[in-house]
């Protein structure tokens, strides 16, 4: 998805006195793979205005969670904490597949002759998509219009996991029941886990509640024991 999915939360955090940037990942699949270095470059490019030496908090939603280890290692900034929001929890070491193997047959069935998938909201029935926006039609129009068509090859990659990437405070915010397993994995690692029940794009529907939880987790972050 594009940066519009987090625009409202960014506005709330800015109003609360935080410096916020929402880097766009829309172009990370322009050109051949591997794609993860472009993710790191896009995030780093979004931080060009951050004063040197200021710690940052990384917030990753959904599939972006798999890139947090390489993003952290690729930044020239100190990462104070990382927060995963209805997101994939990366492996502790080795590599993390961008998509689980059991999901790949579904994606292959969606891919067009050009090897690219439809926009993400077109993967699902309207009965599944509409509740994610809860009647916020203007936001839905903007968000759906900026979606990229990702190549199937993007989901067939595995992202390297630098050793010790999670030696800083990490937290988890769960929206949807689809991420029960990921939230449980976060708990097993001793991360702070919070629940804000809703659909997978709940940050669009409840930016105030989402922003409040992000601020809470950032303020209470403690290094792992």
N, C-alpha and C positions, 0 to 999 in steps of 0.2 A: 504494500500500500504506500501511498505518498504521505508527505508531511502534514497534509490537511487533517489527518486522523488525530493529530496531537496539537493542533493549533489552539483549541479552546483551553486545554490544560496548560499549555505554555503561557497563554494570556493570564490565567489565574496565578501561576507561579511568578510571573513577572510582576503582577500587582502585589504579590506578597514580598516583593523586594529581592527576588532571586534573579540572577543572570541566566537566561535560558536560550538554548539554540536547538532547533529541530532540523538536523541535517537531512537533506533529501537523498534517498537511495534509489531514485527512479532510474538513474543511468548506469547502475552497477553492472548490468548485463549487456551493455553496449560493447561489442567486440567479443573475442573468444575467451573461454575460461583459462585459468581459474578465476572465479569472480570475487572471492573473499578479499583479495588485496584492494579491490576497488571499494569495497565496503569500508575498510579501514581508512582509505584515503578520503572517502566522502565524509566520514565522521571527523577526521583530523582537519579537513578543510573547513568544516563548520565551526571549529574552535579557534579560528585565526584571531578573533577579537578578544580572546580570554587573556587576561594579564599573566605573564610568566610567573610560575610558582603557585598559582591559585589551584587548589585541588578541585576536581570535578566529580560529579555524581553521574554515572551512566545509567540510563533508563532504557530498557529494551523490551519491546512488545512482540509477542507471537514468535514468528520464525527468526526474528532478529536476535533472539537469545543465543543462538548457536555461534554468533560472531563476537560475543562479549570477550572471550579469552584473547582473541587476536587483536581486537580493538584496544583492549587494555595494554597489551604489550607493544602496540604500535603507536601509542600516543606519547607525546613529550611532556605530558602533564601527569601529576600525581592523581590517582583515582581514589577518592575518599571512600566510595562505596558503589556497588552496582545493585540495581533494582530490576527484577524481572517481573513483567506485568503480563499475566496470562501467556507466559512465554515458555519456550523450550529451555530446559536446564541443560547446559553443556556437560559433556563428559568431564571427569576429573583429570583425565590424561588421554593421550592418544589422538583420536579424531572423533568429531561429532558429525553424523550424517545430517545434511540439510533437511532431508525428509526420511522418515523411517521406511524401511524396505517394504513393509506391508502396504504402504500408501502409494508406492510407485505405479502399480498396475492401474489405479484410478487415474493418476496423472497422465499416464500413457494414453488412456482412452480419451482424454480431453485435448491432447496435443493436435495441432493442425498440421497441414502438409509442410509448413515452414518450420516445424519443430517447436513452435511457441504455443503457450497455453492461453486460453481466454483470460480476460481480467478476473481477478479473484472472486468478485461477487457473482460472476456468471458461472462459477463452479457449482453453485447451490441453488435450490429451489427458492422461489420468492417467499415461501412460508418460512424459510430459514433466514433469509436476508433481512426482510422487513423488520423483525423484532430488534435487530442489531442497531437500527436507527430510531426506533420508537417514535415514528412520526416526524422526525427532524428532516424534512424533505430537502430543505436548502443545503444542509450539511451533507446529506446523502448525494445530492447532485454534484457538489464540488468534489467529494471524496471519490465517487465512482468515476468521474470524468478524468481524474489524474492517474488512475491505475495503469501500471505498465502491463504488457504481455510478456511474461517471463519465459525464457526458453526451458524446455524440459531438462536440458543439461544442467541448469542451475540446481535443480532438486536432486540430481544424481551425484553431486559433489559431496565430499566430506571435508570439514574444516579442521585444520590442525588445532590442537589444544596445547599451548605452551605449559610446561610443568609449573606448578605453583600459582597458576593464574588466580585461584580463589583464596589467596592468602590475605585478602582484604575483606571488610564486611560486605555481605551480600544479603539481600532481602527479596521477598516474593509477595506479589499481590495477585490473588486469584479472582478472576471475574466469573468464568463459566465452568460448568461441570466437566467439560471436555478436558480441562487441565487438572483434574483431580490427581492424576498420576504424577504430573510435574510438581504440583504443590507438595505432594507427599515426598518426592525426591528432595525437595528443598528442605523440608523438615528433617529428613534423615541426615542432612549435612549440617544441621544446627542453625540454619538460617532463620531469621525472623519472617514469619508468614502471616499475612493479613488477608481477609476475605472481604470483597465488595461485590456481592452477588449481582449478576447481570449476564448480558451476552458478551461475546468476544470483543466487540467494539464499545464496551461500556464507557470508556473514556470520552466517547463522543456524546453519550447520553448524560453522563454525570461527571463533568469536568471538575466540579467543585469537590466532590467526594474523592475523586482520583488524586487531585492535587494535594488534598489534605493528607492522604495516606502516604504519598511520596515524601512530603515534608516530615511526617512522623518517622518514617523509616530512615530518612537521611539524618534526622536529629538524634535518633536512638542507636545508630550504627555503632557497633563495637567490633574490634578485631576478633577473628575466630580464636578459640582457645587452643 
